[in-house]
Amino acid sequence: MDFRRVVDWWELNTDQAARVQPQKQMRDRLTPTAVGVILSLLISVAVVVVVAERS
């Protein structure tokens, strides 16, 4: 509740152009879906490599 009140006050008392948006960090770019897709691809490649070596 207090956080929302502070944000509302800040937005009312600062010009929108003066507000600075923080840059996206790695955790913002890597969503759980993206991590899942990357892990699935890596596991698939590892399985293909292991199967190809045994053949």
mmJSON file of the N, C-alpha and C atoms, coordinates in Angstrom:
{"data_MODEL":{"atom_site":{
"group_PDB":["ATOM","ATOM","ATOM","ATOM","ATOM","ATOM","ATOM","ATOM","ATOM","ATOM","ATOM","ATOM","ATOM","ATOM","ATOM","ATOM","ATOM","ATOM","ATOM","ATOM","ATOM","ATOM","ATOM","ATOM","ATOM","ATOM","ATOM","ATOM","ATOM","ATOM","ATOM","ATOM","ATOM","ATOM","ATOM","ATOM","ATOM","ATOM","ATOM","ATOM","ATOM","ATOM","ATOM","ATOM","ATOM","ATOM","ATOM","ATOM","ATOM","ATOM","ATOM","ATOM","ATOM","ATOM","ATOM","ATOM","ATOM","ATOM","ATOM","ATOM","ATOM","ATOM","ATOM","ATOM","ATOM","ATOM","ATOM","ATOM","ATOM","ATOM","ATOM","ATOM","ATOM","ATOM","ATOM","ATOM","ATOM","ATOM","ATOM","ATOM","ATOM","ATOM","ATOM","ATOM","ATOM","ATOM","ATOM","ATOM","ATOM","ATOM","ATOM","ATOM","ATOM","ATOM","ATOM","ATOM","ATOM","ATOM","ATOM","ATOM","ATOM","ATOM","ATOM","ATOM","ATOM","ATOM","ATOM","ATOM","ATOM","ATOM","ATOM","ATOM","ATOM","ATOM","ATOM","ATOM","ATOM","ATOM","ATOM","ATOM","ATOM","ATOM","ATOM","ATOM","ATOM","ATOM","ATOM","ATOM","ATOM","ATOM","ATOM","ATOM","ATOM","ATOM","ATOM","ATOM","ATOM","ATOM","ATOM","ATOM","ATOM","ATOM","ATOM","ATOM","ATOM","ATOM","ATOM","ATOM","ATOM","ATOM","ATOM","ATOM","ATOM","ATOM","ATOM","ATOM","ATOM","ATOM","ATOM","ATOM","ATOM","ATOM","ATOM","ATOM","ATOM"],
"id":[1,2,3,4,5,6,7,8,9,10,11,12,13,14,15,16,17,18,19,20,21,22,23,24,25,26,27,28,29,30,31,32,33,34,35,36,37,38,39,40,41,42,43,44,45,46,47,48,49,50,51,52,53,54,55,56,57,58,59,60,61,62,63,64,65,66,67,68,69,70,71,72,73,74,75,76,77,78,79,80,81,82,83,84,85,86,87,88,89,90,91,92,93,94,95,96,97,98,99,100,101,102,103,104,105,106,107,108,109,110,111,112,113,114,115,116,117,118,119,120,121,122,123,124,125,126,127,128,129,130,131,132,133,134,135,136,137,138,139,140,141,142,143,144,145,146,147,148,149,150,151,152,153,154,155,156,157,158,159,160,161,162,163,164,165],
"type_symbol":["N","C","C","N","C","C","N","C","C","N","C","C","N","C","C","N","C","C","N","C","C","N","C","C","N","C","C","N","C","C","N","C","C","N","C","C","N","C","C","N","C","C","N","C","C","N","C","C","N","C","C","N","C","C","N","C","C","N","C","C","N","C","C","N","C","C","N","C","C","N","C","C","N","C","C","N","C","C","N","C","C","N","C","C","N","C","C","N","C","C","N","C","C","N","C","C","N","C","C","N","C","C","N","C","C","N","C","C","N","C","C","N","C","C","N","C","C","N","C","C","N","C","C","N","C","C","N","C","C","N","C","C","N","C","C","N","C","C","N","C","C","N","C","C","N","C","C","N","C","C","N","C","C","N","C","C","N","C","C","N","C","C","N","C","C"],
"label_atom_id":["N","CA","C","N","CA","C","N","CA","C","N","CA","C","N","CA","C","N","CA","C","N","CA","C","N","CA","C","N","CA","C","N","CA","C","N","CA","C","N","CA","C","N","CA","C","N","CA","C","N","CA","C","N","CA","C","N","CA","C","N","CA","C","N","CA","C","N","CA","C","N","CA","C","N","CA","C","N","CA","C","N","CA","C","N","CA","C","N","CA","C","N","CA","C","N","CA","C","N","CA","C","N","CA","C","N","CA","C","N","CA","C","N","CA","C","N","CA","C","N","CA","C","N","CA","C","N","CA","C","N","CA","C","N","CA","C","N","CA","C","N","CA","C","N","CA","C","N","CA","C","N","CA","C","N","CA","C","N","CA","C","N","CA","C","N","CA","C","N","CA","C","N","CA","C","N","CA","C","N","CA","C","N","CA","C","N","CA","C","N","CA","C"],
"label_alt_id":[null,null,null,null,null,null,null,null,null,null,null,null,null,null,null,null,null,null,null,null,null,null,null,null,null,null,null,null,null,null,null,null,null,null,null,null,null,null,null,null,null,null,null,null,null,null,null,null,null,null,null,null,null,null,null,null,null,null,null,null,null,null,null,null,null,null,null,null,null,null,null,null,null,null,null,null,null,null,null,null,null,null,null,null,null,null,null,null,null,null,null,null,null,null,null,null,null,null,null,null,null,null,null,null,null,null,null,null,null,null,null,null,null,null,null,null,null,null,null,null,null,null,null,null,null,null,null,null,null,null,null,null,null,null,null,null,null,null,null,null,null,null,null,null,null,null,null,null,null,null,null,null,null,null,null,null,null,null,null,null,null,null,null,null,null],
"label_comp_id":["MET","MET","MET","ASP","ASP","ASP","PHE","PHE","PHE","ARG","ARG","ARG","ARG","ARG","ARG","VAL","VAL","VAL","VAL","VAL","VAL","ASP","ASP","ASP","TRP","TRP","TRP","TRP","TRP","TRP","GLU","GLU","GLU","LEU","LEU","LEU","ASN","ASN","ASN","THR","THR","THR","ASP","ASP","ASP","GLN","GLN","GLN","ALA","ALA","ALA","ALA","ALA","ALA","ARG","ARG","ARG","VAL","VAL","VAL","GLN","GLN","GLN","PRO","PRO","PRO","GLN","GLN","GLN","LYS","LYS","LYS","GLN","GLN","GLN","MET","MET","MET","ARG","ARG","ARG","ASP","ASP","ASP","ARG","ARG","ARG","LEU","LEU","LEU","THR","THR","THR","PRO","PRO","PRO","THR","THR","THR","ALA","ALA","ALA","VAL","VAL","VAL","GLY","GLY","GLY","VAL","VAL","VAL","ILE","ILE","ILE","LEU","LEU","LEU","SER","SER","SER","LEU","LEU","LEU","LEU","LEU","LEU","ILE","ILE","ILE","SER","SER","SER","VAL","VAL","VAL","ALA","ALA","ALA","VAL","VAL","VAL","VAL","VAL","VAL","VAL","VAL","VAL","VAL","VAL","VAL","VAL","VAL","VAL","ALA","ALA","ALA","GLU","GLU","GLU","ARG","ARG","ARG","SER","SER","SER"],
"label_asym_id":["A","A","A","A","A","A","A","A","A","A","A","A","A","A","A","A","A","A","A","A","A","A","A","A","A","A","A","A","A","A","A","A","A","A","A","A","A","A","A","A","A","A","A","A","A","A","A","A","A","A","A","A","A","A","A","A","A","A","A","A","A","A","A","A","A","A","A","A","A","A","A","A","A","A","A","A","A","A","A","A","A","A","A","A","A","A","A","A","A","A","A","A","A","A","A","A","A","A","A","A","A","A","A","A","A","A","A","A","A","A","A","A","A","A","A","A","A","A","A","A","A","A","A","A","A","A","A","A","A","A","A","A","A","A","A","A","A","A","A","A","A","A","A","A","A","A","A","A","A","A","A","A","A","A","A","A","A","A","A","A","A","A","A","A","A"],
"label_entity_id":["1","1","1","1","1","1","1","1","1","1","1","1","1","1","1","1","1","1","1","1","1","1","1","1","1","1","1","1","1","1","1","1","1","1","1","1","1","1","1","1","1","1","1","1","1","1","1","1","1","1","1","1","1","1","1","1","1","1","1","1","1","1","1","1","1","1","1","1","1","1","1","1","1","1","1","1","1","1","1","1","1","1","1","1","1","1","1","1","1","1","1","1","1","1","1","1","1","1","1","1","1","1","1","1","1","1","1","1","1","1","1","1","1","1","1","1","1","1","1","1","1","1","1","1","1","1","1","1","1","1","1","1","1","1","1","1","1","1","1","1","1","1","1","1","1","1","1","1","1","1","1","1","1","1","1","1","1","1","1","1","1","1","1","1","1"],
"label_seq_id":[1,1,1,2,2,2,3,3,3,4,4,4,5,5,5,6,6,6,7,7,7,8,8,8,9,9,9,10,10,10,11,11,11,12,12,12,13,13,13,14,14,14,15,15,15,16,16,16,17,17,17,18,18,18,19,19,19,20,20,20,21,21,21,22,22,22,23,23,23,24,24,24,25,25,25,26,26,26,27,27,27,28,28,28,29,29,29,30,30,30,31,31,31,32,32,32,33,33,33,34,34,34,35,35,35,36,36,36,37,37,37,38,38,38,39,39,39,40,40,40,41,41,41,42,42,42,43,43,43,44,44,44,45,45,45,46,46,46,47,47,47,48,48,48,49,49,49,50,50,50,51,51,51,52,52,52,53,53,53,54,54,54,55,55,55],
"pdbx_PDB_ins_code":[null,null,null,null,null,null,null,null,null,null,null,null,null,null,null,null,null,null,null,null,null,null,null,null,null,null,null,null,null,null,null,null,null,null,null,null,null,null,null,null,null,null,null,null,null,null,null,null,null,null,null,null,null,null,null,null,null,null,null,null,null,null,null,null,null,null,null,null,null,null,null,null,null,null,null,null,null,null,null,null,null,null,null,null,null,null,null,null,null,null,null,null,null,null,null,null,null,null,null,null,null,null,null,null,null,null,null,null,null,null,null,null,null,null,null,null,null,null,null,null,null,null,null,null,null,null,null,null,null,null,null,null,null,null,null,null,null,null,null,null,null,null,null,null,null,null,null,null,null,null,null,null,null,null,null,null,null,null,null,null,null,null,null,null,null],
"Cartn_x":[0.826,0.0,0.869,1.873,2.733,3.538,3.982,4.748,3.908,2.673,1.775,1.556,1.418,1.225,2.44,3.629,4.866,4.993,4.704,4.791,3.782,2.564,1.549,1.998,2.541,3.024,4.144,5.078,6.222,5.759,4.81,4.313,3.584,2.87,2.159,3.1,4.245,5.138,6.372,6.456,7.585,7.048,7.737,7.386,7.719,6.877,7.102,8.436,8.832,10.098,11.298,11.112,12.215,12.416,11.449,11.564,12.477,13.379,14.349,13.915,13.836,13.52,14.825,14.896,16.122,16.316,17.579,17.863,17.504,17.114,16.773,18.037,17.904,19.008,18.81,19.802,19.736,18.517,18.183,17.038,15.725,15.682,14.481,14.36,15.48,15.483,15.253,15.751,15.609,14.367,13.283,12.046,12.124,11.302,11.301,11.055,10.238,9.979,11.248,11.974,13.209,14.237,14.336,15.271,14.879,13.582,13.112,13.431,13.239,13.539,15.031,15.851,17.307,17.753,17.253,17.62,17.15,15.952,15.448,16.33,16.747,17.626,18.976,19.535,20.823,20.732,19.668,19.483,19.298,18.526,18.307,19.611,20.419,21.707,22.605,22.617,23.449,23.004,21.707,21.197,21.584,21.449,21.816,23.302,24.139,25.581,25.913,25.311,25.581,25.114,23.949,23.439,24.311,24.759,25.604,26.951,27.498,28.795,28.687,27.565,27.394,27.101,26.697,26.368,27.595],
"Cartn_y":[-1.191,0.0,1.253,1.302,2.478,2.653,1.547,1.623,2.28,1.846,2.412,3.896,4.289,5.693,6.529,5.998,6.707,6.839,5.768,5.808,6.806,6.795,7.748,9.184,9.446,10.795,11.192,10.26,10.532,10.848,10.061,10.294,11.628,12.007,13.284,14.479,14.294,15.415,15.466,14.588,14.646,14.615,15.314,15.309,13.931,13.443,12.115,12.04,13.119,13.124,13.08,13.499,13.52,12.166,11.275,9.96,9.071,8.427,7.565,6.112,5.4,3.981,3.207,2.301,1.516,0.608,0.383,-0.498,-1.924,-2.699,-4.09,-4.857,-5.696,-6.535,-7.925,-8.781,-10.118,-10.876,-10.709,-11.437,-10.987,-9.755,-9.279,-9.857,-10.144,-10.662,-12.16,-12.88,-14.328,-14.718,-14.893,-15.318,-16.821,-17.338,-18.791,-19.585,-19.045,-19.725,-19.788,-18.688,-18.664,-19.627,-19.67,-20.59,-22.033,-22.329,-23.67,-24.075,-23.158,-23.45,-23.691,-22.859,-23.017,-24.343,-24.672,-25.944,-27.131,-27.045,-28.13,-28.336,-27.247,-27.357,-27.966,-27.528,-28.064,-29.552,-29.949,-31.361,-32.176,-31.651,-32.354,-32.538,-31.508,-31.596,-32.609,-32.597,-33.549,-34.981,-35.225,-36.566,-37.006,-36.129,-36.463,-36.775,-36.022,-36.261,-37.61,-37.912,-39.181,-40.359,-40.26,-41.34,-41.506,-40.401,-40.459,-41.088,-40.827,-41.409,-42.907,-43.385,-44.81,-45.616,-44.949,-45.663,-45.992],
"Cartn_z":[0.0,0.0,0.0,0.857,0.928,-0.356,-0.944,-2.19,-3.277,-3.426,-4.446,-4.188,-2.925,-2.582,-2.972,-2.711,-3.065,-4.58,-5.296,-6.767,-7.321,-6.813,-7.277,-7.022,-5.833,-5.507,-6.455,-6.678,-7.55,-8.972,-9.484,-10.837,-10.952,-9.921,-9.961,-9.858,-9.213,-8.954,-9.839,-10.799,-11.74,-13.161,-14.021,-15.433,-16.021,-16.91,-17.469,-18.208,-18.872,-19.6,-18.648,-17.405,-16.438,-15.76,-15.893,-15.26,-16.077,-15.404,-16.07,-15.905,-17.016,-16.96,-16.797,-15.857,-15.709,-16.919,-17.28,-18.4,-18.024,-19.045,-18.772,-18.411,-17.4,-16.975,-17.548,-17.382,-17.934,-17.415,-16.15,-15.595,-16.217,-16.748,-17.411,-18.822,-19.438,-20.806,-20.85,-19.846,-19.82,-19.031,-19.759,-19.118,-18.857,-17.984,-17.751,-19.033,-19.931,-21.204,-22.037,-22.114,-22.895,-22.305,-20.99,-20.337,-20.656,-20.634,-20.953,-22.374,-23.309,-24.713,-24.901,-24.298,-24.424,-23.821,-22.639,-22.01,-22.842,-23.394,-24.242,-25.463,-26.085,-27.254,-26.877,-25.76,-25.331,-25.012,-24.344,-24.017,-25.298,-26.237,-27.512,-28.267,-28.337,-29.031,-28.328,-27.006,-26.258,-26.529,-26.571,-26.848,-28.247,-29.22,-30.6,-30.692,-30.033,-30.06,-29.425,-28.302,-27.616,-28.484,-29.064,-29.925,-31.164,-31.746,-32.94,-32.628,-31.45,-31.078,-30.843,-30.351,-30.064,-31.321,-32.388,-33.633,-34.44],
"occupancy":[1.0,1.0,1.0,1.0,1.0,1.0,1.0,1.0,1.0,1.0,1.0,1.0,1.0,1.0,1.0,1.0,1.0,1.0,1.0,1.0,1.0,1.0,1.0,1.0,1.0,1.0,1.0,1.0,1.0,1.0,1.0,1.0,1.0,1.0,1.0,1.0,1.0,1.0,1.0,1.0,1.0,1.0,1.0,1.0,1.0,1.0,1.0,1.0,1.0,1.0,1.0,1.0,1.0,1.0,1.0,1.0,1.0,1.0,1.0,1.0,1.0,1.0,1.0,1.0,1.0,1.0,1.0,1.0,1.0,1.0,1.0,1.0,1.0,1.0,1.0,1.0,1.0,1.0,1.0,1.0,1.0,1.0,1.0,1.0,1.0,1.0,1.0,1.0,1.0,1.0,1.0,1.0,1.0,1.0,1.0,1.0,1.0,1.0,1.0,1.0,1.0,1.0,1.0,1.0,1.0,1.0,1.0,1.0,1.0,1.0,1.0,1.0,1.0,1.0,1.0,1.0,1.0,1.0,1.0,1.0,1.0,1.0,1.0,1.0,1.0,1.0,1.0,1.0,1.0,1.0,1.0,1.0,1.0,1.0,1.0,1.0,1.0,1.0,1.0,1.0,1.0,1.0,1.0,1.0,1.0,1.0,1.0,1.0,1.0,1.0,1.0,1.0,1.0,1.0,1.0,1.0,1.0,1.0,1.0,1.0,1.0,1.0,1.0,1.0,1.0],
"B_iso_or_equiv":[0.0,0.0,0.0,0.0,0.0,0.0,0.0,0.0,0.0,0.0,0.0,0.0,0.0,0.0,0.0,0.0,0.0,0.0,0.0,0.0,0.0,0.0,0.0,0.0,0.0,0.0,0.0,0.0,0.0,0.0,0.0,0.0,0.0,0.0,0.0,0.0,0.0,0.0,0.0,0.0,0.0,0.0,0.0,0.0,0.0,0.0,0.0,0.0,0.0,0.0,0.0,0.0,0.0,0.0,0.0,0.0,0.0,0.0,0.0,0.0,0.0,0.0,0.0,0.0,0.0,0.0,0.0,0.0,0.0,0.0,0.0,0.0,0.0,0.0,0.0,0.0,0.0,0.0,0.0,0.0,0.0,0.0,0.0,0.0,0.0,0.0,0.0,0.0,0.0,0.0,0.0,0.0,0.0,0.0,0.0,0.0,0.0,0.0,0.0,0.0,0.0,0.0,0.0,0.0,0.0,0.0,0.0,0.0,0.0,0.0,0.0,0.0,0.0,0.0,0.0,0.0,0.0,0.0,0.0,0.0,0.0,0.0,0.0,0.0,0.0,0.0,0.0,0.0,0.0,0.0,0.0,0.0,0.0,0.0,0.0,0.0,0.0,0.0,0.0,0.0,0.0,0.0,0.0,0.0,0.0,0.0,0.0,0.0,0.0,0.0,0.0,0.0,0.0,0.0,0.0,0.0,0.0,0.0,0.0,0.0,0.0,0.0,0.0,0.0,0.0],
"pdbx_formal_charge":[null,null,null,null,null,null,null,null,null,null,null,null,null,null,null,null,null,null,null,null,null,null,null,null,null,null,null,null,null,null,null,null,null,null,null,null,null,null,null,null,null,null,null,null,null,null,null,null,null,null,null,null,null,null,null,null,null,null,null,null,null,null,null,null,null,null,null,null,null,null,null,null,null,null,null,null,null,null,null,null,null,null,null,null,null,null,null,null,null,null,null,null,null,null,null,null,null,null,null,null,null,null,null,null,null,null,null,null,null,null,null,null,null,null,null,null,null,null,null,null,null,null,null,null,null,null,null,null,null,null,null,null,null,null,null,null,null,null,null,null,null,null,null,null,null,null,null,null,null,null,null,null,null,null,null,null,null,null,null,null,null,null,null,null,null],
"auth_seq_id":[1,1,1,2,2,2,3,3,3,4,4,4,5,5,5,6,6,6,7,7,7,8,8,8,9,9,9,10,10,10,11,11,11,12,12,12,13,13,13,14,14,14,15,15,15,16,16,16,17,17,17,18,18,18,19,19,19,20,20,20,21,21,21,22,22,22,23,23,23,24,24,24,25,25,25,26,26,26,27,27,27,28,28,28,29,29,29,30,30,30,31,31,31,32,32,32,33,33,33,34,34,34,35,35,35,36,36,36,37,37,37,38,38,38,39,39,39,40,40,40,41,41,41,42,42,42,43,43,43,44,44,44,45,45,45,46,46,46,47,47,47,48,48,48,49,49,49,50,50,50,51,51,51,52,52,52,53,53,53,54,54,54,55,55,55],
"auth_comp_id":["MET","MET","MET","ASP","ASP","ASP","PHE","PHE","PHE","ARG","ARG","ARG","ARG","ARG","ARG","VAL","VAL","VAL","VAL","VAL","VAL","ASP","ASP","ASP","TRP","TRP","TRP","TRP","TRP","TRP","GLU","GLU","GLU","LEU","LEU","LEU","ASN","ASN","ASN","THR","THR","THR","ASP","ASP","ASP","GLN","GLN","GLN","ALA","ALA","ALA","ALA","ALA","ALA","ARG","ARG","ARG","VAL","VAL","VAL","GLN","GLN","GLN","PRO","PRO","PRO","GLN","GLN","GLN","LYS","LYS","LYS","GLN","GLN","GLN","MET","MET","MET","ARG","ARG","ARG","ASP","ASP","ASP","ARG","ARG","ARG","LEU","LEU","LEU","THR","THR","THR","PRO","PRO","PRO","THR","THR","THR","ALA","ALA","ALA","VAL","VAL","VAL","GLY","GLY","GLY","VAL","VAL","VAL","ILE","ILE","ILE","LEU","LEU","LEU","SER","SER","SER","LEU","LEU","LEU","LEU","LEU","LEU","ILE","ILE","ILE","SER","SER","SER","VAL","VAL","VAL","ALA","ALA","ALA","VAL","VAL","VAL","VAL","VAL","VAL","VAL","VAL","VAL","VAL","VAL","VAL","VAL","VAL","VAL","ALA","ALA","ALA","GLU","GLU","GLU","ARG","ARG","ARG","SER","SER","SER"],
"auth_asym_id":["A","A","A","A","A","A","A","A","A","A","A","A","A","A","A","A","A","A","A","A","A","A","A","A","A","A","A","A","A","A","A","A","A","A","A","A","A","A","A","A","A","A","A","A","A","A","A","A","A","A","A","A","A","A","A","A","A","A","A","A","A","A","A","A","A","A","A","A","A","A","A","A","A","A","A","A","A","A","A","A","A","A","A","A","A","A","A","A","A","A","A","A","A","A","A","A","A","A","A","A","A","A","A","A","A","A","A","A","A","A","A","A","A","A","A","A","A","A","A","A","A","A","A","A","A","A","A","A","A","A","A","A","A","A","A","A","A","A","A","A","A","A","A","A","A","A","A","A","A","A","A","A","A","A","A","A","A","A","A","A","A","A","A","A","A"],
"auth_atom_id":["N","CA","C","N","CA","C","N","CA","C","N","CA","C","N","CA","C","N","CA","C","N","CA","C","N","CA","C","N","CA","C","N","CA","C","N","CA","C","N","CA","C","N","CA","C","N","CA","C","N","CA","C","N","CA","C","N","CA","C","N","CA","C","N","CA","C","N","CA","C","N","CA","C","N","CA","C","N","CA","C","N","CA","C","N","CA","C","N","CA","C","N","CA","C","N","CA","C","N","CA","C","N","CA","C","N","CA","C","N","CA","C","N","CA","C","N","CA","C","N","CA","C","N","CA","C","N","CA","C","N","CA","C","N","CA","C","N","CA","C","N","CA","C","N","CA","C","N","CA","C","N","CA","C","N","CA","C","N","CA","C","N","CA","C","N","CA","C","N","CA","C","N","CA","C","N","CA","C","N","CA","C","N","CA","C","N","CA","C","N","CA","C"],
"pdbx_PDB_model_num":[1,1,1,1,1,1,1,1,1,1,1,1,1,1,1,1,1,1,1,1,1,1,1,1,1,1,1,1,1,1,1,1,1,1,1,1,1,1,1,1,1,1,1,1,1,1,1,1,1,1,1,1,1,1,1,1,1,1,1,1,1,1,1,1,1,1,1,1,1,1,1,1,1,1,1,1,1,1,1,1,1,1,1,1,1,1,1,1,1,1,1,1,1,1,1,1,1,1,1,1,1,1,1,1,1,1,1,1,1,1,1,1,1,1,1,1,1,1,1,1,1,1,1,1,1,1,1,1,1,1,1,1,1,1,1,1,1,1,1,1,1,1,1,1,1,1,1,1,1,1,1,1,1,1,1,1,1,1,1,1,1,1,1,1,1]
}}}
